[in-house]
Amino acid sequence: MTPSSSETALVAQALQQHPVLGRLDTAARQALLGRLQLQHCVPHQTVATSSTLTQRLHLLVAGSLAFQPEAPDEDIPALHLAAPDWFGAGVQAPAQGGWQVVALTQATVATLGLDELTVLLQSQPWLQLFMHPPTPTTPPLEAADPHLNLMTTPVRALLRRAPVTVSPHTPIRAVAELMREQRVSSVMLVEQDHLFGVVTDRDLRNRALATGLDPAEPVLEIATVAPMTIDVNAPGFDALLLMARHNIHHVPVMDGKQVMGMVTATDVTEQHSTSAVFLAGDIHKQTSLAGLTAAAAKVKTLQKHLAAAGASAFSTGHIVTAITDALTTRLLHLAELQLGPAPVDFAWVAAGSQARHEQTAKSDQDNCMVLDDAYDPVAHGSYFKQLATFVCDGLAACGYVHCPGEMMAMTDKWRQPQHHWAELFRKWVDTPEPMALMLTCVFFDVRVVAGRPDLLDTLRQRTLQRTRDNSLFLAHMVGNALSHQPPLGLFGGLATARSGEHKGTLDLKHNGIVPIIDLARVYALAAGHPAVNTHDRLAHAAESGEISPQGVRDLRDALEFLSLVRIRHQSRQIAAGFAADNYLRPDELSNFERSQLKDAFGVVKSLQDVLGNRYRMSR
């Protein structure tokens, strides 16, 4: 954040008192002062971790900090820091053994980025007697999303200052003055230690100023009440996804019922066009299909940047899917603007990879609609036909091709009231013939993207009650799952396609990833577990007794590796100007990677055999 006048004076004093930076002449110190950013820390807040410590030069302006081991160790004493100590880039070697810097008291830290530090050392060469030029340890910004360490960074570490709170009864004018004074874009409404709501600068503009509301009115009149929140110990990645999925830029951070602070979009991602939060925000601003298609075109670049930065397949799938969800939601809004509000409640349901949060830049669309039982085909049929067609055609224009099997909401068969869906699911479970099994694989992996979640949740609960321990149904599901076999030869070597358009390649999707998805689905249905994401299903798989804990770990590692190979393969194709696909030539990989690929396929084959033997008699 930019310092206030009083804070500027405090930072200037710390610079002057510092044994090295105090040697800068007045002009150089003033120039440095204008480039520093302030971070306000609360007691016990993590200021820097071993992975972020050397990414900025830190100057402790006020308060006290301590170097502590990230893993508690009573034999290693903490090293206390006091103003105006400095640490981090240029003066701190990369921390070994997992160290972190933690606030002991209320503290203020001024920071300087690597680029600014390099400029400082170039303009003041004598500083290199006391500092070493910084060496970036992360990919350059043009090749990577800069906040992919959010998977391991807790939300606590993203907090920049103590919470700014007001009573819900505070006049709007007083809140605006406080926000100006504190230089913040939002405040939280708190009374008797209870969070009532959030007010942002956008609320002041749109709900107060633009509507001519009396500024003496209580701020509760313009607040977002019962806001979405996040736990202080949650991964920062969860905050990014929450913002991207719901088009919000401010999320209160809670420790139980205690308000700890506010995390904003700028805390979790850089403001460039291919960052997930800002791409999602850009999508929600579009007012035409042309605007949405232009925004959707950035998804391939986003995936390429994620691959360049070494993002996990798990996080890449969640991020790319969040963008698809944003496009779907915005298309529904545009459709309702054109057609009017829906005559009865509905749930727009994603199926397949979108439902599982496992999409990549190469995806078709699978979706359906669950309508309230008040639906009347004569009175309401035309409306929902137009709505679904608008959205499905819009997704196709955005690069999500129509499902070849027409499993889309625009197909009349997959746009039905809740009771009709209940009957379909019952038939699929009770009479698992081949077509029913194929449909089960699609429509048991479902998630509500927009509308009333309970329309689907009720169906899911009833269905899981029927599948749990249903050995006949599960046996047929296993048989169906075994139709997708890993591409291994008789002696365990990689077996590429022998003919056809993709001769000499491995189908990473259908012969590598899909078999794991199929196994995880069986495990979830056997346990009656509602998880949809494959990693989540595997995490709970041992509960059903269908697989050992070691088998779970092996399958999760195999899925992550195969998915990463697929993402990197697609990213190379995108960078070369080709359309992304799932067909890999083994010579794209190193010998080590080919060995890992065979091991991953071997894990899948082994666990397929275990499940197949268990259910062979039932079939």
VOGU-3710 file (C-alpha; in Angstrom, 3 decimals, decimal comma):
1> mtpsssetal> 0,000/0,000/0,000  1,098/3,638/-0,494  2,228/5,299/2,772  0,281/8,181/4,309  2,149/11,364/5,240  2,718/10,188/8,813  3,837/6,775/7,608  6,180/8,385/5,058  7,853/10,295/7,867  8,240/7,067/9,857
11> vaqalqqhpv> 9,814/5,249/6,902  12,098/8,213/6,179  13,298/8,100/9,779  13,993/4,348/9,541  15,977/4,874/6,317  18,022/7,649/7,898  18,782/5,533/10,995  19,744/2,398/9,019  23,523/1,814/9,159  23,773/1,223/5,387
21> lgrldtaarq> 20,783/2,897/3,731  21,395/5,927/5,933  24,561/6,569/3,869  22,465/7,350/0,780  22,369/11,034/-0,053  19,123/12,907/0,506  17,989/12,702/-3,143  18,637/8,940/-3,315  16,778/8,336/-0,053  13,798/10,349/-1,318
31> allgrlqlqh> 13,765/8,355/-4,562  13,908/5,099/-2,611  11,151/6,320/-0,314  8,821/6,716/-3,293  9,384/3,117/-4,401  8,803/1,357/-1,087  5,528/-0,415/-0,344  4,192/-0,767/3,209  2,934/-3,912/4,876  1,142/-3,681/8,239
41> cvphqtvats> 1,383/-6,872/10,269  -0,535/-8,179/13,250  1,038/-10,334/15,995  1,812/-13,910/14,882  1,356/-13,028/11,202  3,816/-14,663/8,784  5,660/-11,853/6,997  7,842/-14,012/4,730  8,472/-17,735/4,217  11,541/-19,607/3,018
51> stltqrlhll> 10,073/-19,602/-0,515  9,273/-15,855/-0,582  11,964/-14,385/1,679  14,425/-13,501/-1,068  11,831/-12,105/-3,463  11,808/-8,650/-1,818  14,097/-6,507/0,315  12,367/-5,853/3,650  13,009/-2,954/6,024  11,467/-3,194/9,487
61> vagslafqpe> 10,086/0,286/10,156  8,310/-0,299/13,471  7,590/-3,175/15,844  9,494/-6,430/16,203  9,838/-9,607/14,119  11,586/-12,946/14,500  13,200/-15,545/12,257  11,680/-18,882/13,254  11,888/-22,408/11,788  8,744/-23,207/9,788
71> apdedipalh> 8,666/-26,589/11,520  8,628/-26,011/15,297  11,981/-26,931/16,866  12,688/-26,190/20,511  16,444/-26,624/19,944  16,648/-23,770/17,451  16,217/-20,321/19,041  14,376/-17,587/17,200  16,394/-14,608/15,934  14,671/-11,365/16,901
81> laapdwfgag> 14,672/-8,318/14,619  14,086/-4,701/15,658  13,659/-1,505/13,649  15,443/-0,535/11,459  16,797/-4,052/10,651  16,662/-5,229/7,047  16,314/-8,746/5,642  15,454/-10,601/2,444  16,646/-10,019/-1,125  20,230/-8,823/-1,420
91> vqapaqggwq> 21,081/-9,296/2,245  19,642/-12,707/3,154  20,838/-15,935/1,583  18,043/-18,350/0,647  16,794/-19,807/3,905  17,834/-23,401/4,438  15,783/-25,809/6,497  12,526/-23,875/6,146  12,702/-20,537/7,979  9,996/-17,903/8,189
101> vvaltqatva> 9,736/-14,341/9,472  6,885/-13,821/11,946  5,559/-10,640/13,588  5,986/-10,636/17,372  4,043/-7,373/17,792  2,119/-4,955/15,611  4,735/-4,200/12,955  5,251/-2,103/9,844  7,535/-3,384/7,082  8,611/-1,465/3,956
111> tlgldeltvl> 9,420/-3,660/0,950  11,242/-3,258/-2,344  10,785/-5,630/-5,292  13,611/-7,354/-7,161  13,441/-5,032/-10,183  13,524/-1,914/-8,008  16,387/-3,364/-5,948  18,384/-4,034/-9,110  17,870/-0,414/-10,208  19,010/0,795/-6,771
121> lqsqpwlqlf> 22,208/-1,269/-6,900  22,941/-0,052/-10,435  22,496/3,597/-9,431  24,456/3,156/-6,167  27,246/0,637/-6,974  28,888/1,103/-3,574  25,891/-0,678/-1,985  27,260/-3,944/-3,378  29,876/-3,768/-0,606  26,968/-4,586/1,741
131> mhpptpttpp> 24,496/-6,357/-0,565  24,637/-8,878/-3,384  22,627/-8,443/-6,617  19,363/-10,393/-6,339  18,935/-13,585/-8,371  15,287/-14,291/-9,245  14,264/-17,788/-8,203  10,920/-17,788/-10,007  10,172/-17,739/-13,756  9,915/-14,288/-15,391
141> leaadphlnl> 6,484/-12,690/-15,268  5,977/-12,959/-18,988  6,270/-16,752/-18,686  4,459/-17,453/-15,448  1,594/-16,583/-13,192  3,491/-14,966/-10,263  1,488/-16,393/-7,404  1,546/-20,135/-7,986  3,126/-20,647/-4,553  -0,385/-19,938/-3,257
151> mttpvrallr> -0,923/-23,681/-2,891  1,530/-23,669/0,043  1,150/-20,069/1,239  -1,506/-19,684/3,961  -3,971/-16,825/3,738  -2,427/-15,549/6,980  0,742/-14,672/5,062  -1,244/-12,562/2,557  -2,637/-10,185/5,177  -1,076/-6,734/4,752
161> rapvtvspht> -2,434/-4,926/7,790  -4,642/-5,136/10,843  -8,382/-5,279/10,044  -10,138/-1,987/9,391  -13,591/-2,252/10,966  -16,549/0,003/11,717  -19,901/-0,396/13,405  -22,821/-1,172/11,056  -24,432/2,047/12,370  -21,539/4,319/11,316
171> piravaelmr> -22,639/7,049/8,861  -21,639/6,446/5,247  -19,678/9,729/5,122  -17,605/8,740/8,158  -16,784/5,392/6,569  -15,660/7,081/3,344  -13,435/9,429/5,343  -11,942/6,509/7,268  -11,213/4,613/4,035  -9,482/7,678/2,617
181> eqrvssvmlv> -7,468/8,160/5,793  -6,451/4,498/6,033  -5,895/4,216/2,279  -7,980/1,058/1,972  -10,542/-0,040/-0,609  -12,833/-1,812/1,852  -13,919/-1,994/5,488  -15,623/-4,701/7,506  -18,770/-4,093/9,577  -18,237/-5,581/13,015
191> eqdhlfgvvt> -20,253/-5,301/16,209  -19,820/-7,323/19,398  -17,073/-9,289/17,623  -19,548/-10,420/14,931  -18,934/-9,786/11,214  -22,081/-8,280/9,678  -20,883/-7,273/6,246  -18,360/-5,624/3,930  -18,325/-2,244/2,205  -15,988/-1,526/-0,705
201> drdlrnrala> -15,172/1,648/-2,605  -17,399/0,262/-5,368  -20,319/0,137/-2,919  -19,705/3,779/-1,992  -19,780/4,725/-5,659  -22,649/2,532/-6,908  -24,948/2,203/-3,887  -24,459/5,566/-2,217  -23,120/8,308/-4,490  -24,776/7,197/-7,744
211> tgldpaepvl> -28,168/6,699/-6,078  -28,097/9,987/-4,160  -28,298/8,237/-0,782  -28,024/10,508/2,252  -24,399/10,148/3,516  -25,752/10,350/7,061  -27,469/6,974/6,601  -25,854/3,996/8,373  -23,282/2,176/6,275  -25,244/-1,071/6,679
221> eiatvapmti> -27,609/0,306/4,006  -24,976/-0,170/1,295  -23,101/-3,194/2,661  -22,833/-6,696/1,333  -24,209/-8,602/4,305  -23,162/-12,121/5,303  -20,156/-11,979/2,931  -18,170/-14,991/1,838  -15,164/-15,481/4,133  -12,047/-17,623/4,262
231> dvnapgfdal> -10,165/-19,211/7,140  -6,844/-17,653/8,088  -5,077/-21,024/7,732  -6,563/-21,924/4,327  -4,178/-21,992/1,336  -3,974/-18,711/-0,546  -4,977/-20,697/-3,625  -8,426/-21,197/-2,061  -8,796/-17,422/-1,810  -7,864/-17,054/-5,487
241> llmarhnihh> -10,469/-19,626/-6,530  -13,152/-18,082/-4,309  -12,627/-14,713/-5,994  -12,426/-16,119/-9,514  -15,566/-18,248/-9,139  -17,739/-15,575/-7,546  -16,329/-12,416/-9,173  -15,394/-10,781/-5,870  -12,206/-8,887/-5,064  -12,404/-8,610/-1,251
251> vpvmdgkqvm> -12,690/-11,560/1,162  -12,722/-11,198/4,977  -10,256/-13,515/6,705  -11,479/-15,259/9,844  -9,930/-17,226/12,674  -13,038/-18,961/13,932  -15,380/-16,035/14,638  -12,557/-13,491/15,010  -11,927/-11,083/12,127  -8,241/-11,178/11,187
261> gmvtatdvte> -8,171/-8,904/8,160  -9,063/-8,599/4,501  -7,435/-10,319/1,556  -7,896/-8,661/-1,850  -7,398/-9,704/-5,446  -4,152/-7,739/-5,615  -2,859/-9,774/-2,683  -3,234/-13,063/-4,540  -2,454/-12,241/-8,147  -0,814/-9,652/-10,349
271> qhstsavfla> -3,096/-7,404/-12,394  -2,371/-8,734/-15,846  -4,790/-10,114/-18,374  -3,982/-13,802/-17,903  -4,236/-13,919/-14,103  -7,180/-16,029/-13,075  -8,972/-13,505/-10,821  -8,705/-10,652/-13,275  -9,582/-12,800/-16,272  -12,705/-13,970/-14,416
281> gdihkqtsla> -13,488/-10,368/-13,505  -13,059/-9,319/-17,137  -15,490/-12,049/-18,189  -18,165/-10,821/-15,775  -17,862/-7,313/-17,258  -18,564/-8,395/-20,839  -21,892/-7,394/-22,365  -21,671/-9,310/-25,642  -20,711/-12,715/-26,977  -17,857/-11,107/-28,921
291> gltaaaakvk> -16,405/-9,799/-25,674  -16,679/-13,210/-24,047  -14,968/-14,994/-26,938  -12,084/-12,501/-26,768  -11,713/-13,132/-23,026  -11,970/-16,902/-23,480  -9,130/-16,808/-26,005  -6,788/-16,004/-23,100  -7,417/-19,383/-21,453  -4,780/-21,061/-23,638
301> tlqkhlaaag> -2,238/-18,429/-22,640  -3,227/-18,889/-19,013  -2,590/-22,638/-19,229  0,736/-22,054/-20,981  1,826/-19,683/-18,201  0,719/-22,129/-15,530  2,762/-24,905/-17,145  5,814/-22,626/-17,476  5,584/-21,807/-13,775  5,458/-25,460/-12,752
311> asafstghiv> 1,912/-25,363/-11,436  0,492/-28,708/-10,376  -2,107/-30,368/-12,581  -4,505/-30,192/-9,636  -4,246/-26,382/-9,370  -4,231/-25,899/-13,151  -7,474/-27,855/-13,469  -9,155/-25,793/-10,762  -8,004/-22,481/-12,259  -8,966/-23,303/-15,869
321> taitdalttr> -12,337/-24,660/-14,701  -12,997/-21,489/-12,698  -12,747/-19,551/-15,972  -15,207/-21,936/-17,668  -17,597/-21,460/-14,747  -17,289/-17,677/-15,127  -18,049/-17,885/-18,868  -21,057/-20,137/-18,229  -22,444/-17,857/-15,532  -22,019/-14,754/-17,659
331> llhlaelqlg> -23,707/-16,401/-20,663  -26,669/-17,256/-18,421  -26,859/-13,624/-17,305  -26,774/-12,399/-20,910  -29,449/-14,924/-21,879  -31,739/-13,753/-19,062  -31,198/-10,122/-20,088  -32,418/-11,088/-23,545  -35,204/-13,509/-22,588  -36,271/-12,195/-19,208
341> papvdfawva> -36,093/-13,990/-15,851  -36,671/-17,730/-15,717  -40,338/-18,666/-15,137  -39,374/-21,413/-12,630  -36,216/-22,193/-10,656  -33,481/-24,245/-12,277  -29,948/-25,517/-11,740  -27,399/-25,246/-14,546  -25,280/-28,341/-14,060  -21,796/-28,976/-15,412
351> agsqarheqt> -20,819/-32,585/-16,087  -17,581/-34,363/-16,875  -14,238/-32,585/-16,491  -15,830/-29,215/-15,705  -17,774/-30,758/-12,837  -14,597/-32,423/-11,551  -12,547/-29,179/-11,769  -10,203/-30,987/-14,169  -10,470/-29,017/-17,398  -7,594/-28,092/-19,677
361> aksdqdncmv> -7,440/-25,859/-22,726  -8,668/-28,839/-24,789  -12,244/-29,437/-23,591  -15,665/-29,990/-25,036  -18,815/-29,225/-23,065  -21,015/-31,572/-21,058  -23,932/-29,973/-19,215  -27,585/-30,341/-18,370  -30,407/-28,553/-16,553  -32,432/-29,672/-13,569
371> lddaydpvah> -35,735/-27,773/-13,508  -38,033/-27,256/-10,573  -40,980/-29,678/-10,589  -43,251/-26,661/-11,179  -41,957/-26,758/-14,770  -44,729/-26,959/-17,400  -43,460/-28,050/-20,857  -46,192/-26,113/-22,662  -45,824/-22,873/-20,724  -42,085/-22,935/-20,066
381> gsyfkqlatf> -40,529/-25,233/-22,680  -39,756/-22,571/-25,273  -38,042/-20,286/-22,747  -35,646/-22,933/-21,433  -34,942/-24,230/-24,950  -33,830/-20,743/-25,986  -31,876/-20,197/-22,774  -29,970/-23,473/-23,052  -29,268/-23,006/-26,765  -27,927/-19,492/-26,132
391> vcdglaacgy> -25,523/-20,749/-23,457  -24,367/-23,891/-25,262  -23,811/-22,061/-28,551  -22,033/-19,309/-26,605  -19,704/-21,832/-24,981  -18,997/-23,308/-28,410  -18,075/-19,842/-29,694  -15,728/-19,508/-26,712  -13,886/-22,685/-27,708  -15,793/-25,365/-25,761
401> vhcpgemmam> -17,022/-27,453/-28,677  -20,468/-29,026/-28,664  -20,485/-32,491/-27,130  -20,318/-35,041/-29,990  -22,898/-37,160/-28,127  -25,160/-34,102/-27,655  -25,025/-34,427/-23,846  -25,870/-30,758/-23,418  -28,657/-28,730/-21,907  -29,710/-27,583/-25,383
411> tdkwrqpqhh> -30,759/-31,197/-26,091  -34,330/-31,670/-24,857  -33,494/-35,014/-23,240  -30,993/-33,385/-20,855  -33,228/-30,493/-19,762  -35,788/-32,023/-17,418  -37,622/-31,432/-14,110  -36,164/-32,911/-10,932  -38,587/-35,842/-10,678  -37,690/-36,953/-14,225
421> waelfrkwvd> -33,982/-36,925/-13,364  -34,710/-38,958/-10,221  -36,369/-41,625/-12,350  -33,484/-41,648/-14,851  -30,888/-42,102/-12,114  -32,975/-44,896/-10,552  -33,162/-46,759/-13,857  -29,438/-46,396/-14,510  -28,584/-47,906/-11,116  -31,227/-50,659/-11,157
431> tpepmalmlt> -30,720/-51,656/-14,813  -27,029/-51,082/-15,624  -27,093/-51,942/-19,342  -24,278/-50,526/-21,568  -25,934/-47,209/-22,463  -26,934/-46,645/-18,833  -23,346/-47,250/-17,729  -22,019/-44,775/-20,279  -24,517/-42,150/-19,141  -23,700/-42,906/-15,526
441> cvffdvrvva> -20,048/-42,070/-16,172  -21,079/-38,640/-17,453  -23,955/-37,700/-15,204  -22,581/-39,020/-11,916  -19,810/-36,445/-12,285  -21,978/-33,327/-11,945  -21,845/-29,982/-10,147  -24,145/-26,945/-10,029  -22,583/-23,876/-11,672  -25,587/-21,550/-11,355
451> grpdlldtlr> -29,113/-21,620/-10,015  -30,530/-23,626/-7,088  -27,955/-26,129/-5,746  -30,554/-28,133/-3,803  -32,208/-29,278/-7,050  -29,109/-31,390/-7,703  -28,047/-32,069/-4,114  -31,272/-33,920/-3,360  -30,815/-36,112/-6,435  -27,210/-36,858/-5,516
461> qrtlqrtrdn> -28,076/-37,909/-1,956  -30,812/-40,282/-3,131  -28,597/-41,812/-5,788  -25,637/-42,387/-3,475  -27,934/-44,221/-1,084  -28,780/-46,620/-3,935  -25,177/-47,127/-5,135  -23,519/-47,696/-1,776  -22,663/-51,377/-1,356  -24,788/-52,221/-4,450
471> slflahmvgn> -22,494/-55,011/-5,647  -24,354/-55,778/-8,888  -24,356/-52,171/-10,069  -20,743/-51,654/-8,954  -19,654/-54,819/-10,749  -21,060/-53,462/-14,015  -19,356/-50,094/-13,344  -16,050/-51,904/-12,827  -16,529/-53,844/-16,053  -17,161/-50,603/-17,888
481> alshqpplgl> -14,109/-49,017/-16,260  -11,869/-51,876/-17,419  -12,702/-51,053/-21,047  -10,107/-48,272/-20,829  -6,714/-49,967/-20,472  -3,307/-48,279/-20,029  -1,150/-48,516/-23,197  1,327/-51,149/-22,008  2,723/-53,953/-24,141  3,136/-57,609/-23,228
491> fgglatarsg> 6,481/-56,986/-21,498  5,522/-53,697/-19,855  6,747/-51,354/-22,578  4,782/-48,385/-23,966  2,347/-49,479/-26,687  1,583/-46,686/-29,147  -1,295/-46,637/-31,632  -0,458/-48,921/-34,578  -2,575/-47,221/-37,234  -4,880/-44,361/-37,988
501> ehkgtldlkh> -4,557/-40,617/-37,691  -2,694/-40,839/-34,370  -0,331/-43,683/-35,241  2,753/-43,763/-33,036  1,166/-41,794/-30,180  -0,212/-42,448/-26,710  -3,723/-41,235/-25,890  -3,004/-39,650/-22,503  -6,659/-38,933/-21,821  -8,523/-42,122/-22,688
511> ngivpiidla> -5,754/-44,622/-21,905  -4,126/-42,826/-18,979  -6,285/-40,333/-17,124  -9,777/-41,718/-17,814  -8,986/-45,133/-16,261  -8,033/-43,365/-13,006  -11,183/-41,234/-13,156  -13,233/-44,407/-13,664  -11,606/-46,152/-10,695  -12,114/-43,134/-8,445
521> rvyalaaghp> -15,779/-42,949/-9,467  -16,312/-46,585/-8,503  -14,635/-45,996/-5,143  -16,876/-42,973/-4,469  -20,085/-44,752/-5,467  -19,150/-47,806/-3,377  -18,641/-45,579/-0,340  -21,650/-43,365/-1,063  -19,303/-40,356/-0,951  -20,453/-37,127/-2,666
531> avnthdrlah> -17,000/-35,952/-3,834  -16,722/-35,225/-7,578  -13,103/-34,158/-8,089  -10,929/-37,217/-8,737  -8,229/-36,257/-6,236  -10,933/-35,716/-3,605  -12,540/-39,063/-4,430  -9,208/-40,834/-4,086  -8,510/-39,068/-0,789  -11,626/-40,764/0,633
541> aaesgeispq> -11,311/-44,004/-1,332  -9,762/-46,098/1,428  -12,912/-45,511/3,510  -14,842/-47,920/1,280  -12,313/-50,713/1,680  -12,032/-50,959/-2,111  -8,374/-49,834/-2,099  -5,525/-49,637/0,401  -4,075/-46,316/1,648  -0,880/-47,094/-0,301
551> gvrdlrdale> -2,954/-47,717/-3,437  -4,611/-44,346/-2,945  -1,247/-42,596/-2,733  0,034/-44,402/-5,816  -3,055/-43,529/-7,875  -3,022/-39,865/-6,832  0,660/-39,583/-7,785  -0,009/-41,352/-11,101  -2,915/-39,011/-11,859  -0,847/-35,922/-11,087
561> flslvrirhq> 2,047/-37,103/-13,246  -0,095/-38,124/-16,227  -2,076/-34,894/-16,033  1,111/-32,815/-15,924  2,522/-34,640/-18,942  -0,729/-33,914/-20,778  -0,753/-30,214/-19,797  2,873/-29,715/-20,818  2,242/-31,503/-24,114  -0,716/-29,205/-24,826
571> srqiaagfaa> 1,285/-26,120/-23,799  4,029/-27,012/-26,291  1,392/-27,353/-29,000  -0,187/-23,998/-28,089  3,217/-22,284/-28,100  3,907/-23,739/-31,567  0,571/-22,462/-32,877  -1,166/-25,842/-33,081  -4,490/-26,950/-31,602  -4,097/-28,740/-28,287
581> dnylrpdels> -4,817/-32,481/-28,204  -4,181/-35,525/-25,993  -1,901/-37,530/-28,294  1,704/-37,723/-27,134  4,651/-39,125/-29,046  6,970/-40,862/-26,564  10,011/-39,169/-28,131  8,729/-35,862/-26,703  9,843/-37,175/-23,316  13,222/-37,885/-21,777
591> nfersqlkda> 14,188/-41,466/-20,925  13,507/-40,687/-17,266  10,031/-39,335/-18,062  9,233/-42,379/-20,218  10,222/-44,594/-17,326  7,921/-42,637/-15,007  5,139/-42,878/-17,576  5,444/-46,679/-17,678  5,405/-46,777/-13,872  2,250/-44,638/-13,771
601> fgvvkslqdv> 0,504/-46,866/-16,326  1,637/-49,890/-14,335  0,032/-48,534/-11,149  -3,275/-48,046/-12,984  -3,154/-51,527/-14,541  -2,380/-53,160/-11,210  -5,296/-51,498/-9,409  -7,635/-52,224/-12,306  -6,724/-55,913/-11,913  -7,404/-55,803/-8,168
611> lgnryrmsr> -10,851/-54,282/-8,640  -11,648/-56,529/-11,587  -10,860/-59,681/-9,598  -12,962/-58,478/-6,675  -16,100/-57,982/-8,789  -15,636/-60,742/-11,378  -18,038/-63,174/-9,641  -20,694/-60,464/-9,252  -20,626/-59,786/-12,987
//
